[in-house]
Structure formats: structure tokens, C-alpha cells
């Protein structure tokens, strides 16, 4: 429902977009060693699979072509009603409490019809900012009792910590409560959970947390005895079923954002430590949901670097135990002129499908044209299906990332991501717990400038050459006579949390301080636009009207964060 766009220092950021791209090492022509341990399980691919955000301002959300594209991309979850707008949205009347923008045919029933066509489960964000526990309970009744939709996952609010409690009181998230502290959110979270579960005990209730290592994590406002996460979970930790974080790691260069999945393990560890501390005997069943992510705050939003970031991020979070990962956004549009990133036009649009908007005298491709990010997400369909087993893998060079999955059909799929924008990568693969068949293998790839996934017979299970800036998935069959290969066993669970340190110059969940101000000090402005580490495997929206903005300064980059102007919706 809201998006962010880069201003002020955007020209500097765009100019440097390709400067920090993953440069070839001195031995660019050397072979990268890839190791796949198909006998060590990292868990199963969650049933929700890859998710997308949708919004009540997206009049094309339910179009037949859009549903078909989402289904083909393997989208298994749709989030509604859309980001910050959720804290102003009243589902019964299909209106916004702050006069925000909604369009016809995007109400809850129309959304559910879209989800059914796509084959995706819904995850709904109950209105915390201007709603009540009773309104949320009524929604549960309508959805699961009256209509038998069986909606399981319910977030309580969006980025509630952005309500102005931290900084100068001018946050971006609607919150009409007199008390905007984490203590009040924790108390109300318990009330929401009680009211909603009284209607349907099977629903799962999610608590909004700050992302460890990103503002305002660990910040204490005046009068607080603890930070947001510790306060909320100390009150509601035994009343919730999942925790929610948003993952916008950003980066000054494309190389920066492509390195960020390596930080996910630390974030996951910190979250698990918090859950264990406050959820008692229920801790193991409390899930982690990443309900917003994309490459925002980096130079790339629609170009190839963002496409590479997408499957790497999804798979790394899944390997670290997340049960939901939702990309921002289905459609978004942009208020910024396109830039050139590593020789490719980047339309600065957070959507996976073009909204057909124009900015700076230049227009996006025709509406519903898939951006590279769409193909990056769709690449996951060649790697894994829900229920497949993720297995351990590693790469000898960070310029090539690997994820591997044991297929339920007995094969092994291996995704290889070459992060160098200019150089092909030769890789040599070795395996434990699986013996691949000899001969050429089926590969499914997506390369820079592509408009589809390409399937071919290429290379072998032990040797491949990866095009620059590409995603290549090897789809391997087992060698005959090796049916006795070991089945995957669970990997050891880390017991000591890994400290999470925010990288210098990176913003967090679209919130920091103003230029020249300490982190956490917000500065108001005018409305602006809305909208993984190494694993293991085998085989080759735009939406609300007005709202307060938060100015974000990190590493000299000014970011304005707010809700999307109607004029940018491309109507």
C-alpha cells in the first residue's frame, strides 16, 4: 500500500549503480567449486512457497492475465490488503479511515477469488492502526464461518513500530491509539488474539517485530523499559503463533544487495532467541514470516541484480526456517525516472509486473509485462515444489551462490546464481548422498535481457559454465543402481545466536532518521510513491492516497517513505 522512493542523493546512487557490481577476482577464469551434501536436510520447502503482496488500490489485481502469470510463477501466497494501507482499511465497507485510495473490485471477496484462481493461500493484515479487536474478529467470522474461506494466517497490523513512537512522533504508519508504545501494542495484540480465536481457534496470529539489526531494533523511546521486540513478546509471546519481519537490506551498489542473503542466518538466530525467551513450551511451533521483501534501497528494483536477489532471498529464508516470504509487490508503478544499472534499464518500480506508468518523460513497458524480478521468482519453479527437501550446499566463491533441493520424485535440483555482471563462471560440482546420472543434464536458466526461462540440455552434473548475471538450475536424475543413497538427515540446529550488526550505510525496514539527524529521528516531508545465503539443491502495487512520510538517511542517501500518489497508478 505504500512504497518508498529514493530522492535527494538518488542521482549519486544511480550514477554509482554499476560501480560496485561484483567484480571478477584476479582469477576470473578459475573454476568455482560447488559442493552439494544431498544427505543433510535443511527442512522442507514450505507449503506457502513464494508469496506476493497485493493491495486494494490495484484495479488489475484480479485480471485473468495477471492471475495466470502469478500461477505460472508458482505463487503460493497472497498478502492483503496491502502494506501500510492495512492499518487504515475497513474490510466491511472497503474504505480507508484516512480517506486513502481504494478501487472497485479489490474488496475482500474479489481478493479471495483471485487467490483461488492463482492457487495461493491468503495472509491477511488486520487493521490495528484504526481498527479494533472486534472488527478483526468479525472479519474472521465472515471469512471462516460465513464464507468458509479457511483463512489461517492473520497479521495484527503492518509496521506498527513506525507509528511515531520512535523519533519525533511523525511516523509513517497509521495508529490512532493514544498510547503508541510497544507495551500498548503487546496488550492489544493479546486482545486481538483472544477475540479472533474465540471465533475460530484454528487461526494463527502474527506479531509485528522490528527486524533484528535494522532500525528501530534495540531502540528505547523515553519512558520505555525495553525495546520494541522484547516488550511486545514479554506481553504477547504466549498468545501468538508467528512473528513478522520485513526484509529490505538495501545497499549502495548492486554488489551490496547481492551479498545480503548471507546476513539472514543471523537475523533468524536473533528471532529464534527472542521466541525461545518469551514463548515458553510453544517456542518451537512459533513461525517466522517475512511478509515484505525486495531490493529497495539499492540501485536495482526491476533490473537483473534484483532478479538474482529474489530467488536467493526466498531460498535462504526458507533454509533458515521461515514459512512465508512475500515479495513487494504485484504492481507498484514508480515516481522516479528510469535509471541505467549495469547497462540495463531499471524502471525503479517495486512491482514484478509493469504498471505501464511514466516518469521523467520515460515510460515503462506495456502493462503486465513481466520485469526481470518476475522471472527471478519464477525460476524457483524449476528448483522446488512445496514439500521437497532442501539440502546443504556450499560455494567456493561468493560470486556464485548455490541452493539445492531433493525432489519428491527422487531427483536433485541445483540452482546456481552467477552474480558477476560481466564474466561467465565455470563451476565444478561434487556430491555427497546422491549419485547423478552421467551425460548432459537438463538446465533451466534465466539470463540478463531474457523474456522467459530457457530449458536446454547443457553441460554435465559435474561441470557447467554459467552466463554472466544468470540463474541456472540443474535438474539431475539419479544414476541407475544407486537407489540406496542415504536419505537426507536434519542438519544440526545452531544453539548460540549469531549477533546481527546493521551494515554501514544500509537502511532497515524503510525507516531511519533524517539527513544530519541521529538514527530514529524522523523528518516529515511530502507524499511519495508506495508499492539467500548458500543452501543446497539439484537440477538445472500503488495504492493509497496520502500519508505521513519518514525521511531516511543512511550512508548519505535520503529515502522518502510514504504512500503512493494516485497519479502514479497509471490510470
Secondary structure as UniProt FT lines:
FT   STRAND          2..7
FT   HELIX           10..15
FT   TURN            16..20
FT   TURN            26..29
FT   STRAND          31..44
FT   TURN            47..48
FT   STRAND          50..53
FT   TURN            56..57
FT   TURN            59..62
FT   HELIX           64..72
FT   TURN            73..74
FT   STRAND          75..80
FT   HELIX           83..87
FT   STRAND          89..90
FT   TURN            91..94
FT   STRAND          95..96
FT   TURN            97..98
FT   TURN            104..105
FT   HELIX           108..118
FT   STRAND          121..126
FT   HELIX           133..140
FT   HELIX           141..146
FT   STRAND          153..156
FT   HELIX           160..162
FT   HELIX           182..199
FT   TURN            201..202
FT   STRAND          204..208
FT   TURN            212..213
FT   TURN            215..218
FT   TURN            222..223
FT   HELIX           228..236
FT   TURN            237..239
FT   STRAND          242..247
FT   HELIX           254..259
FT   HELIX           260..263
FT   HELIX           264..278
FT   HELIX           280..285
FT   STRAND          287..293
FT   TURN            296..297
FT   HELIX           304..319
FT   TURN            320..321
FT   STRAND          324..327
FT   STRAND          339..341
FT   TURN            342..343
FT   STRAND          344..346
FT   STRAND          358..359
FT   TURN            360..361
FT   STRAND          362..363
FT   TURN            367..368
FT   HELIX           372..378
FT   HELIX           380..383
FT   TURN            386..387
FT   STRAND          389..395
FT   TURN            398..399
FT   STRAND          400..406
FT   TURN            408..409
FT   STRAND          412..418
FT   STRAND          425..432
FT   STRAND          441..446
FT   TURN            448..449
FT   STRAND          454..458
FT   STRAND          463..466
FT   TURN            468..469
FT   STRAND          470..476
FT   TURN            480..481
FT   TURN            483..484
FT   STRAND          489..490
FT   TURN            504..505
FT   TURN            515..516
FT   TURN            519..520
FT   STRAND          550..554
FT   TURN            555..556
FT   STRAND          557..563
FT   HELIX           566..568
//
